Amino acid sequence: MAEAITLERILALQAAYIRCIDNGELERWPGFFADRCLYKITSSENHRSGLDAGIIYADTRDMLLDRVTSLRQANVYEKQAYRHIVGLPSIVRQGADEAETETPFLVVRIMHDGESSIFATGVYLDVVRLQGDTLKFAQRVAVCDSSRVDTLMALPL
Amino acid sequence: MNVNVPPEALSNAPHPAEWPKDTLTRVPYWVYQSPDVFVLEQQRLFEGPVWNFLCLEAEVAKPGDYRVTQVGSMPVVVARDLDDEIYAFENRCAHRGALIVLDGGGHARDFTCVYHAWNYDLKGNLKAVAFEDGVNGKGGMARTFCRSDHGPRKLRIALFAGLVFGSLSDDVPPVEEYLGDEVGAKIKRVLHKPVVVTGRSTQMLPNNWKLYFENVKDTYHASLLHTFFTTFRINRLSQRGGLVISPNGGSHASFSYVDKANTDHDYSAMGIRSEKDDFALKDPTLLDTVDEFGDGCHMQILSVFPNLVLQQIHSALAIRQVLPKGIDRTALNWTTFGFADDTPEMKRRRLVHNNLAGPAGYVSMEDGAVGGFVQRGIATAGGEQAVLEMGGAEAVAEGTRATEASVRGFWKCYRAQMGI
């Protein structure tokens, strides 16, 4: 019997996730997701209106691996980094091996020349699931408060 | 105003920067920097004899539906009236100039300005003035005031294959003539049945709007800047391409397709022929392509002067509306869409293919930044010029995409509208 999903474990997953992206360790990023997963970036306007399409859509972990390969090997963008500040998760549904949470985020983008700006704010609509003994994201939908993206979105939220 | 000279602030460059009249192969950089040019573009171009894309007909599908949009910098309301016709008018109250409509769109019976409650119908006609007769016999408008003499400017409307275009000019040619037969056919090829909007976003570009519009028309850069397909060793050798340009030069379509002979057995497999596993797509559904238009064309990028891009990249369909937000700032409004009869499988395919385009698109994200690289690069080069000699000096399509003919076409049309 696997350990129950506790708030502490959810917090640890959230902390490890943003640490991975903010440290530029994108290769480890898909590892936070279950094999079958949904990762999506959209806007609150689309989300509210029931419009499915967003900025990024991936419904397998392999698509996340492909995105990392593309960002590392193919895509051209100026050197940049994110600083995620993540708020406290609300657990909106809790089952034995799965929980649904909502967590606000703020992402500052730091360009190579030092220019820092608020790049995105919003809420993660997550479903976390126990895969073996490990907690993974079965769903991470980043709903951005704004429909605007400055210049381009290279790194994932 | 004579704008065929660099503005004072930019004129310390060593070269004379008159725009050579007899060639389309040079573009002076001051055209991306000058406040005078920005003002004149609004007057002569966006409010001139052009068809500005306003919205999709599907976005104002029912009587009472409305959307706000822009013609250059001018705020505009598009509405479908109770007579089922589409109207567009400047989003500016005839009284003090405040916006009449404050949100992005919705459904209404009429519009009331929040400032002093002047009221308009869905055609933009002024219908009521608050306290027009005064209060208790005092105040009120003069008896000579006639509501029909006052109102926001109205636009002419043209509908083409579900696209709503607007113009402030009485001299603009019919939209079919404006687009030309070839570009018109390429629009109808994609928009051939009822569409459904699937999402919207805005990409803010750190550059003059013309740098983005040129980029869309620049078939030369595609495989050089965007290396996604080559990185993943996606075999595209069997593909043929083409380019068509409208008679006025301003609109274009570039496209590539698989030879019909190969399509039956090879179409869905063409995407994924990787020799090195390191660079194979781990999830090939990104390129799980179907020949949904029945002609083997898997990619078509089309522009309509001055502000519309219609995109088909595999099954990723989108409208991109280009709107200037300042001399060096541009809003790119993305509207992704599918068709009303899409199956669940097709809906998912479009969602997956949408990863190819948009602000995070595998084959388009660079376009969001490259205009800024130019805008920054030319910071003190107002007296210098860009070179557009790839594929000759004309604005006529040839059987290749290794050409800047379509970019020269843009400048041909732009200079005719601007008189510079």
Contacts between the chains, C-beta under 8 A, distances in Angstrom:
chain1	res1	chain2	res2	distance
A	41	B	360	7.2
A	42	B	199	7.1
A	43	B	200	7.7
A	43	B	201	6.1
A	45	B	200	6.8
A	46	B	199	4.9
A	46	B	200	6.5
A	46	B	201	7.6
A	51	B	197	6.8
A	51	B	198	5.7
A	51	B	199	4.5
A	51	B	200	7.1
A	52	B	198	5.7
A	52	B	199	6.7
A	52	B	347	7.1
A	52	B	351	6.1
A	53	B	198	4.1
A	53	B	199	3.0
A	53	B	336	4.4
A	53	B	350	7.4
A	53	B	351	6.0
A	53	B	354	5.5
A	54	B	199	5.9
A	54	B	201	7.5
A	54	B	354	8.0
A	55	B	201	6.1
A	55	B	358	5.9
A	55	B	359	5.7
A	55	B	360	5.0
A	56	B	355	6.3
A	56	B	360	5.0
A	57	B	351	4.6
A	57	B	352	6.4
A	57	B	354	6.1
A	57	B	355	6.1
A	58	B	355	7.4
A	59	B	348	7.5
A	59	B	351	7.9
A	59	B	352	7.4
A	60	B	283	5.1
A	60	B	285	7.7
A	62	B	282	3.8
A	62	B	283	3.7
A	63	B	282	7.7
A	63	B	283	4.7
A	63	B	285	7.8
A	63	B	286	7.0
A	63	B	352	7.6
A	63	B	355	7.6
A	65	B	282	4.9
A	65	B	283	7.8
A	66	B	281	5.3
A	66	B	282	5.4
A	66	B	283	5.8
A	66	B	286	6.7
A	67	B	355	7.7
A	69	B	231	8.0
A	69	B	232	7.9
A	69	B	279	7.0
A	69	B	282	7.9
A	70	B	228	5.9
A	70	B	231	7.2
A	70	B	232	7.7
A	70	B	362	5.4
A	73	B	231	5.0
A	73	B	279	6.9
A	74	B	227	4.8
A	74	B	228	4.5
A	74	B	230	7.9
A	74	B	231	3.8
A	74	B	232	7.2
A	74	B	362	7.1
A	75	B	227	7.8
A	75	B	228	7.0
A	75	B	362	7.0
A	75	B	365	5.9
A	75	B	366	6.8
A	76	B	225	6.6
A	76	B	227	7.4
A	76	B	366	4.8
A	76	B	369	7.6
A	77	B	365	6.8
A	77	B	366	7.2
A	77	B	369	6.1
A	78	B	369	6.7
A	147	B	200	6.4
A	147	B	201	5.2
A	147	B	202	5.5
A	148	B	201	7.5
A	148	B	202	4.7
A	148	B	203	7.7
A	148	B	204	5.6
A	149	B	201	6.3
A	149	B	202	7.2
A	149	B	203	5.3
A	149	B	204	7.0
A	149	B	359	4.1
A	149	B	360	7.8
A	150	B	204	5.1
A	150	B	206	7.9
A	151	B	203	7.4
A	151	B	204	6.8
A	151	B	205	6.8
A	151	B	206	5.9
A	151	B	359	8.0
A	151	B	368	5.0
A	151	B	369	5.5
A	151	B	372	6.6
A	152	B	203	7.1
A	152	B	359	5.4
A	152	B	360	7.0
A	152	B	365	4.4
A	152	B	366	7.5
A	152	B	368	3.7
A	152	B	369	5.5
A	153	B	359	4.9
A	153	B	360	4.1
A	153	B	365	7.2
A	154	B	360	7.3
A	154	B	365	6.5
